[in-house]
């Protein structure tokens, strides 16, 4: 992350999200100030209770002093209720806003960002780190501010009550501040490391459990147990160091503060015996000393939580400042009428960041007419999938341009561009929810009749209605419980319902049985009518049915034409076709 780190990262981060709620923050601050003032006033109530109540032997004065004390206690209870509610509300509200903003920003990032960063670790940041911030903003910050007010107010009352005794207590302040500064920096560093290790644990658990069939199929459980134990122990070791630093800090602070209080009691007791101060003044002084000592100790403890939250804020801030490689233009262009679907690629070159010296697509020139079906064939690594990624602007080419109906796709917003395409991947992706929810994924406002019609076009209506709750049947993660052919037909129905004028098909019939393949192929033929279609072809049937075939190899267009023409003119295509005829397999992966 190329940006300067603020001196107080947590404060800077929280301030951005607290800004819309200034009114609530002010009310919470006033409640905080009110409760601190009441608490400090109790010390004077104790002095009055002793000097004007007990010492005078007057029941009337004693009753009056007790009533004052009870009034202060009631005011403290009301103020504490208001403070706690407002501060807790702020914590929950701010963390909700942070989660929404981080998630919204993540949705704008290019897929390459998630290739370089583990999705499950990002998920941990969005859950664990925000939960920590909620605790800090909704509790720890309030405690820190309250104790800071108590410490400052207590010190003022100490000076008002007795200057000599206060000076004794003040000798301990530099001794307390020094270890806070010394240990605080270490705690912050260890807190960041601890959050990273916890994220590692969560990411590994999620990855392993999401692929539990593969784990168990390969008897990989012992290896996973050992690896997880190592990851968990690493997290524990960092947490242990952090806890030790915090515990040491608290112990040092308590020793110094209570040592100063003990010295003060010795001197103050001597003055009471000598008649230089009253018992009420000493009691009030002891009360304020305890207030100040407790405040300092609490602040030192809260600092550890604040340091952990600072680490969490830095991690979330990194996500918020991650830059998307694909940006919408300042003045986007739009289609003047319906999208015809004419596609052209002019001198397109693209190299993945992980392999900058090798072009995945190299000086690719290709024209696809509106309504045409173009099959893409070639060996693995030829650039077929890369071409789909560029069409959808998951990445931008380093050279050349791609146009739809004569408009450069970089002059459109990503949303406008992607609305032109419906993608049917080789391995269909279904989400947790109902069948209808999955079909409406690209068009949430579609009516039930439109959903049912799309399913009929995709040869999916019959099996959907046979499910326990029909279109309202809830699917497991990834469509668990459905066959490959059923999942594929749902993906096709989703593409149909989207109404996109162009189709990108990573043909998925190669992994299906003959019956499912036939149903899917029939659905595809209906869907492809009157639509510009690009097919990454695996089956010879798809290749023969295409209007034209583009043969790619090492990112270059090697040949273009019909099946018969390419069999005669392209040795690469003829070899790929011969391999399929030989084993009934693929034309090219």
C-alpha positions in Angstrom: 0.0 0.0 0.0 1.7 3.1 -1.2 0.5 5.8 1.1 1.8 7.4 4.2 0.7 5.8 7.5 -1.0 8.3 9.8 0.6 8.9 13.2 -2.7 7.8 14.8 -4.1 5.3 12.3 -7.0 4.2 14.4 -8.1 7.8 15.1 -7.9 8.8 11.5 -9.7 5.7 10.3 -12.5 5.9 12.9 -13.0 9.7 12.3 -13.9 9.1 8.7 -16.7 6.8 9.7 -17.8 8.7 12.7 -18.2 12.0 10.7 -21.8 11.4 9.6 -22.8 10.9 13.2 -21.3 14.0 14.8 -24.6 14.8 16.6 -24.6 11.4 18.3 -20.9 11.7 19.1 -21.5 15.1 20.8 -24.3 13.7 22.8 -22.2 10.7 23.9 -19.4 13.1 24.7 -21.7 15.2 26.9 -23.0 12.1 28.7 -19.4 11.0 29.2 -18.4 14.4 30.6 -21.5 14.4 32.8 -20.8 11.0 34.3 -17.2 11.9 34.9 -18.2 15.1 36.7 -20.7 13.2 38.9 -18.1 10.6 39.8 -15.6 13.2 40.8 -18.3 15.0 42.8 -18.8 11.9 44.9 -15.4 12.6 46.5 -16.7 15.9 47.8 -19.8 14.1 49.0 -17.6 11.8 51.0 -15.7 14.7 52.5 -19.0 16.4 53.5 -20.4 13.1 54.9 -17.4 12.7 57.2 -16.6 16.3 58.2 -20.1 17.8 58.4 -22.1 14.6 59.1 -20.2 12.1 61.2 -17.7 14.5 62.8 -20.4 17.0 64.0 -22.6 14.3 65.4 -25.6 16.0 63.8 -28.3 13.6 62.4 -29.8 16.4 60.3 -26.4 17.1 58.6 -25.8 13.3 58.2 -29.2 12.9 56.6 -28.6 15.8 54.3 -25.1 14.5 53.3 -26.6 11.0 52.6 -29.3 12.5 50.4 -26.7 14.4 48.4 -24.7 11.2 48.0 -27.8 9.3 46.8 -28.7 12.0 44.4 -25.3 11.9 42.9 -25.5 8.1 42.6 -28.9 8.4 40.8 -27.6 11.0 38.4 -24.5 8.8 37.7 -26.8 5.8 36.9 -28.9 7.9 34.4 -25.8 9.4 32.8 -24.2 6.0 32.5 -27.2 4.5 30.8 -27.3 7.3 28.2 -23.5 7.1 27.7 -23.5 3.3 27.3 -26.4 3.3 24.9 -25.1 6.0 22.6 -21.5 4.7 22.6 -22.6 1.1 21.9 -24.9 2.3 19.2 -22.0 4.2 17.6 -19.9 1.1 17.7 -22.5 -1.0 15.9 -23.4 1.7 13.4 -19.8 2.5 12.4 -18.8 -1.2 12.0 -21.9 -1.8 9.9 -20.9 1.1 7.7 -17.3 -0.1 7.5 -18.4 -3.6 6.5 -20.7 -2.2 3.8 -18.0 0.1 2.4 -15.3 -2.5 2.4 -17.5 -5.1 0.7 -18.8 -2.5 -1.9 -15.2 -1.6 -2.7 -14.1 -5.3 -2.9 -16.8 -5.8 -5.5 -15.2 -3.2 -7.7 -11.7 -4.7 -7.7 -10.5 -6.7 -10.7 -10.3 -10.5 -10.4 -6.5 -10.4 -10.4 -6.6 -8.8 -6.9 -8.3 -11.9 -5.6 -5.8 -14.1 -7.4 -3.0 -12.4 -5.5 -4.8 -12.2 -2.1 -6.6 -15.1 -0.5 -10.3 -14.6 -0.5 -10.7 -16.3 2.9 -8.1 -14.0 4.5 -10.1 -11.0 3.1 -13.2 -12.5 4.6 -11.4 -12.7 8.0 -10.6 -9.0 7.7 -14.2 -8.2 7.0 -15.5 -10.2 10.0 -12.8 -10.6 12.7 -11.2 -7.2 12.3 -14.5 -5.3 12.1 -15.7 -7.2 15.2 -12.6 -6.0 17.1 -13.2 -2.4 15.9 -16.8 -2.7 17.1 -15.6 -3.6 20.6 -13.1 -0.8 20.7 -15.3 2.0 19.3 -18.4 0.8 21.2 -16.5 0.2 24.5 -12.8 0.7 24.8 -12.7 4.2 23.4 -15.4 5.3 25.7 -13.6 3.7 28.7 -10.3 5.4 27.6 -12.0 8.8 27.3 -13.9 8.4 30.6 -10.7 7.4 32.4 -8.8 10.2 30.8 -11.4 12.7 32.1 -11.3 11.0 35.5 -7.6 11.2 35.6 -7.4 14.9 34.7 -10.3 15.8 36.9 -9.0 13.7 39.8 -5.6 15.4 39.6 -7.2 18.8 39.7 -9.2 17.8 42.8 -6.1 16.4 44.3 -4.4 19.8 44.0 -7.4 21.5 45.4 -7.6 19.1 48.4 -3.9 19.0 49.3 -0.9 20.2 47.3 1.8 18.4 49.3 0.1 15.0 49.0 -0.6 15.6 45.3 3.1 16.3 44.5 3.9 12.9 46.0 1.4 11.2 43.7 2.6 13.2 40.7 6.1 11.7 41.1 4.7 8.5 39.8 3.2 9.9 36.6 6.4 10.0 34.5 7.2 6.5 35.8 3.8 5.3 34.6 3.8 7.1 31.2 7.2 5.8 30.2 6.3 2.1 30.3 3.0 2.8 28.5 5.0 4.4 25.6 7.6 1.7 25.6 5.3 -1.3 25.7 2.6 0.3 23.6 4.6 0.3 20.4 5.5 -3.4 20.9 1.9 -4.3 21.6 0.8 -2.6 18.4 3.3 -4.5 16.3 2.4 -7.8 17.9 -1.3 -7.0 17.6 -1.0 -6.6 13.8 1.0 -9.8 13.6 -1.6 -11.6 15.8 -4.5 -10.5 13.5 -2.5 -11.7 10.5 -2.0 -15.1 12.1 -5.7 -15.4 13.1 -6.6 -14.6 9.5 -4.2 -17.4 8.3 -6.1 -19.8 10.6 -9.5 -18.8 9.3 -8.4 -18.9 5.7 -6.9 -22.4 6.1 -10.1 -23.7 7.8 -12.4 -22.3 5.1 -10.3 -23.6 2.3 -10.0 -27.1 3.7 -13.6 -27.5 4.7 -14.9 -26.1 1.4 -12.9 -28.9 -0.4 -13.6 -31.6 2.2 -14.4 -34.2 -0.5 -11.0 -33.8 -2.1 -9.3 -33.8 1.4 -11.0 -37.1 2.3 -10.7 -38.7 -1.1 -6.9 -38.4 -1.0 -6.6 -39.3 2.8 -5.1 -35.9 3.3 -6.5 -35.4 6.8 -3.2 -36.2 8.8 -1.3 -33.7 6.7 -4.0 -31.1 7.2 -4.1 -31.7 10.9 -0.3 -31.2 11.2 -0.4 -28.1 9.0 -3.3 -26.6 10.9 -1.6 -27.3 14.2 1.4 -25.4 13.0 -0.7 -22.5 11.8 -2.7 -22.4 15.0 0.5 -22.6 17.1 2.0 -19.7 15.2 -1.0 -17.7 16.0 -0.8 -18.7 19.6 2.9 -17.8 19.8 2.3 -14.3 18.5 -0.7 -13.9 20.8 1.3 -15.1 23.8 4.0 -12.5 23.2 1.3 -9.8 22.9 -0.4 -10.9 26.1 2.9 -11.0 28.0 3.7 -7.5 26.9 0.2 -6.3 27.9 0.4 -8.1 31.3 3.8 -6.7 32.0 2.6 -3.2 31.2 -0.4 -3.6 33.5 1.7 -5.0 36.3 4.3 -2.2 36.1 1.6 0.5 36.1 -0.3 -1.0 39.1 2.9 -1.3 41.1 4.0 2.3 40.4 0.5 3.8 41.0 -0.3 1.9 44.2 3.2 2.5 45.5 2.6 6.2 45.1 -0.8 5.9 46.8 0.8 4.0 49.7 3.4 6.7 50.2 0.6 9.3 50.1 -1.4 7.5 52.8 1.6 7.4 55.1 2.2 11.1 54.7 -1.5 12.0 54.9 -2.1 9.8 57.9 0.8 11.6 59.7 -0.9 15.0 58.9 -4.3 13.8 60.2 -2.6 12.7 63.4 -0.8 16.1 63.7 -4.1 18.0 63.0 -2.8 19.6 59.8 -5.8 18.2 57.7 -9.2 16.7 58.6 -10.2 13.1 58.2 -12.7 14.1 55.5 -10.0 15.8 53.5 -7.8 12.7 53.7 -10.8 10.4 52.8 -11.6 12.7 49.8 -7.9 12.7 48.8 -7.7 8.9 49.0 -10.9 8.7 46.9 -9.3 10.9 44.2 -6.1 9.1 44.4 -7.8 5.8 43.8 -9.8 7.4 40.9 -6.6 8.7 39.3 -4.7 5.4 39.9 -7.6 3.3 38.5 -7.9 5.6 35.6 -4.2 5.3 34.8 -4.3 1.5 35.1 -7.4 1.3 33.0 -5.9 3.5 30.3 -2.8 1.3 30.2 -5.0 -1.8 29.7 -7.2 -0.1 27.1 -4.1 0.9 25.2 -3.5 -2.8 24.4 -7.0 -3.0 22.9 -6.5 0.2 21.0 -3.2 -1.1 19.6 -4.9 -4.3 18.4 -7.7 -2.1 16.9 -5.0 0.0 15.2 -3.7 -3.1 13.5 -7.2 -4.1 12.4 -7.8 -0.5 11.1 -4.6 -0.7 9.1 -5.6 -4.0 7.5 -9.1 -2.7 6.6 -7.7 0.5 5.3 -5.4 -1.4 3.0 -8.5 -3.1 1.5 -10.3 0.3 1.1 -7.2 1.7 -0.7 -6.6 -1.2 -3.0 -6.8 0.2 -6.5 -8.9 -1.5 -9.2 -6.9 -1.8 -12.5 -10.1 -1.4 -14.4 -11.7 2.1 -14.1 -14.8 3.6 -15.6 -14.0 6.5 -17.9 -14.7 10.1 -16.8 -17.1 10.6 -19.7 -18.5 7.2 -20.6 -20.1 6.4 -23.9 -23.4 4.5 -24.3 -25.1 2.7 -27.1 -27.5 4.9 -29.1 -29.9 2.0 -29.7 -30.2 -1.8 -29.2 -26.8 -3.6 -29.1 -26.3 -5.4 -32.4 -23.3 -7.4 -31.1 -20.7 -6.7 -33.7 -17.3 -7.3 -32.1 -13.8 -6.4 -33.3 -10.3 -6.8 -31.8 -7.5 -4.7 -33.2 -3.9 -5.6 -32.4 -4.7 -6.8 -28.9 -1.8 -7.7 -26.7 -2.0 -8.8 -23.1 0.5 -10.3 -20.6 -0.5 -11.3 -17.1 1.3 -9.4 -14.3 2.8 -12.8 -13.1 4.4 -13.4 -16.5 5.1 -9.9 -18.0 7.6 -11.3 -20.5 5.1 -13.6 -22.3 2.0 -12.4 -24.1 -1.1 -14.5 -23.4 -2.6 -12.7 -26.5 -0.2 -11.3 -29.1 -1.3 -8.9 -31.8 -4.7 -10.5 -32.1 -7.0 -9.2 -34.8 -10.4 -10.6 -35.0 -13.8 -9.5 -36.3 -17.1 -11.2 -35.2 -20.3 -10.2 -37.1 -23.5 -9.4 -35.3 -25.5 -12.6 -34.7 -22.6 -14.8 -35.7 -21.4 -17.9 -33.7 -17.6 -18.1 -33.5 -15.9 -21.1 -32.0 -12.5 -20.7 -30.4 -10.2 -23.7 -30.5 -6.6 -24.3 -29.7 -4.3 -26.1 -27.3 -4.1 -25.2 -23.6 -2.6 -21.8 -23.1 -3.6 -20.6 -26.5 -5.4 -17.5 -25.0 -9.1 -18.5 -25.2 -10.0 -17.9 -21.6 -7.8 -14.7 -21.6 -9.9 -13.4 -24.5 -13.1 -13.9 -22.5 -11.5 -12.0 -19.5 -10.6 -9.1 -21.8 -14.1 -9.0 -23.3 -15.6 -8.6 -19.9 -12.9 -6.1 -18.9 -11.6 -8.1 -16.0 -8.3 -6.8 -17.3 -7.3 -4.3 -20.0 -5.0 -5.1 -22.8 -1.6 -3.4 -22.8 -1.9 -2.7 -26.5 -4.7 -2.6 -29.1 -8.4 -2.1 -28.5 -11.7 -4.1 -28.4 -14.9 -2.6 -29.8 -18.6 -3.5 -29.7 -20.6 -1.9 -32.4 -17.7 0.4 -33.1 -17.4 1.7 -29.4 -14.1 1.0 -27.6 -15.1 -1.0 -24.5 -12.7 1.2 -22.4 -15.0 4.1 -23.2 -18.0 2.4 -21.5 -18.6 1.8 -17.8 -17.9 -1.8 -16.8 -21.6 -2.2 -16.0 -22.7 -1.1 -19.5 -20.1 -3.4 -21.1 -21.0 -6.5 -19.0 -24.7 -6.0 -19.6 -23.9 -6.9 -23.2 -22.7 -10.4 -22.3 -24.1 -13.5 -20.7 -21.5 -15.9 -19.5 -22.0 -19.6 -19.2 -18.8 -21.1 -17.7 -17.6 -24.6 -18.1 -18.1 -25.2 -14.4 -21.4 -23.4 -13.6 -21.5 -21.3 -10.5 -24.6 -21.4 -8.3 -25.1 -19.5 -5.1 -26.8 -20.3 -1.8 -30.5 -19.5 -2.2 -33.5 -20.7 -4.1 -33.5 -21.9 -7.7 -35.5 -18.7 -8.7 -32.9 -16.5 -7.0 -30.1 -18.1 -9.0 -32.0 -17.7 -12.3 -32.7 -14.0 -11.5 -29.0 -13.4 -10.7 -28.5 -11.3 -13.7 -31.9 -9.7 -13.7 -33.5 -9.5 -10.2 -36.6 -7.8 -11.4 -37.7 -10.6 -13.7 -41.2 -11.9 -13.2 -42.1 -15.5 -12.4 -43.4 -16.0 -15.9 -40.1 -14.8 -17.4 -38.2 -17.1 -15.0 -40.3 -20.1 -16.1 -39.9 -19.3 -19.8 -36.1 -19.0 -19.5 -36.1 -22.4 -17.7 -38.1 -24.0 -20.5 -35.8 -22.6 -23.1 -32.9 -24.1 -21.2 -34.6 -27.5 -20.8 -34.6 -27.0 -17.1 -38.3 -26.5 -16.3 -39.2 -30.2 -15.9 -36.5 -31.1 -13.4 -37.0 -27.8 -11.4 -40.7 -28.6 -10.9 -39.7 -32.1 -9.8 -37.6 -30.6 -6.9 -39.2 -30.6 -3.4 -40.3 -27.0 -3.5 -39.9 -26.4 -7.2 -38.5 -23.0 -8.1 -38.5 -22.1 -4.3 -36.2 -25.1 -3.5 -33.1 -23.8 -1.7 -29.8 -24.9 -3.1 -26.7 -25.7 -1.1 -23.4 -23.9 -1.7 -22.4 -24.4 -5.4 -25.7 -26.1 -6.2 -25.0 -29.1 -4.0 -27.4 -31.9 -4.7 -27.8 -31.2 -8.4 -26.2 -33.1 -11.2 -23.7 -31.5 -13.6 -26.2 -31.4 -16.4 -28.8 -29.8 -14.1 -26.4 -27.1 -12.9 -25.4 -26.4 -16.5 -29.0 -26.0 -17.6 -29.6 -23.6 -14.7 -26.6 -21.5 -15.8 -28.0 -21.4 -19.4 -31.4 -20.4 -18.1 -29.7 -17.6 -16.1 -28.0 -16.4 -19.3 -31.3 -16.5 -21.2 -33.1 -14.5 -18.5 -30.4 -11.8 -18.5 -31.5 -10.9 -22.0 -27.9 -10.0 -23.0 -27.4 -9.8 -26.8 -24.0 -11.6 -26.7 -23.1 -15.0 -25.3 -19.8 -16.2 -24.0 -19.9 -20.0 -23.7 -17.1 -22.0 -22.2 -18.8 -25.1 -23.4 -19.4 -27.5 -20.6 -20.8 -30.6 -22.4 -17.4 -32.4 -22.3 -17.9 -33.5 -18.7 -21.5 -34.6 -19.1 -23.1 -38.0 -19.9 -24.7 -38.4 -23.3 -28.3 -37.7 -22.1 -27.3 -34.6 -20.2 -25.1 -33.4 -23.1 -28.0 -33.8 -25.5 -30.3 -31.7 -23.3 -27.7 -29.0 -22.8 -26.8 -28.9 -26.5 -30.5 -28.5 -27.4 -30.8 -25.6 -24.9 -27.6 -24.0 -26.3 -28.9 -24.1 -29.8 -32.1 -22.3 -28.9 -30.2 -19.7 -26.7 -27.6 -18.9 -29.5 -30.3 -18.0 -32.0 -30.1 -14.3 -33.0 -27.2 -13.7 -30.5 -23.5 -13.0 -31.2 -21.9 -16.0 -29.6 -18.3 -16.9 -28.8 -17.7 -20.5 -27.8 -14.6 -22.0 -26.3 -15.2 -25.3 -28.1 -14.4 -28.7 -26.7 -16.8 -30.8 -28.7 -16.6 -31.3 -32.5 -20.4 -30.9 -32.7 -20.1 -27.3 -31.5 -17.3 -26.6 -33.9 -19.2 -27.9 -36.9 -22.3 -26.0 -36.0 -20.4 -22.7 -35.6 -20.5 -20.1 -38.5 -16.7 -19.8 -38.3 -13.9 -21.2 -36.3 -10.9 -19.3 -34.9 -7.8 -21.4 -34.3 -5.6 -19.8 -31.6 -2.0 -20.8 -30.6 0.3 -19.1 -28.1 -2.0 -16.0 -28.2 -2.0 -15.6 -32.0 -4.7 -16.2 -34.5 -3.4 -19.1 -36.6 -6.4 -19.7 -38.9 -10.0 -18.7 -39.4 -12.7 -20.4 -41.4 -15.2 -23.2 -41.6 -14.6 -26.7 -40.3 -14.0 -28.1 -43.8 -11.7 -25.2 -44.9 -9.6 -25.5 -41.7 -9.3 -29.3 -42.1 -7.6 -28.6 -45.4 -5.7 -25.4 -44.6 -4.7 -25.6 -40.9 -2.4 -28.4 -39.7 -3.0 -27.4 -36.1 -6.8 -27.7 -36.4 -6.5 -30.9 -38.4 -4.3 -32.4 -35.6 -6.7 -31.3 -32.9 -9.7 -32.8 -34.8 -7.7 -36.0 -35.3 -7.0 -36.3 -31.6 -10.7 -36.1 -30.9 -11.6 -38.6 -33.5 -8.9 -40.9 -32.1 -10.1 -41.0 -28.5 -13.6 -39.4 -28.5 -12.1 -36.6 -26.4 -11.7 -32.8 -26.9 -10.9 -30.8 -30.0 -8.8 -28.6 -27.7 -8.9 -27.7 -24.1 
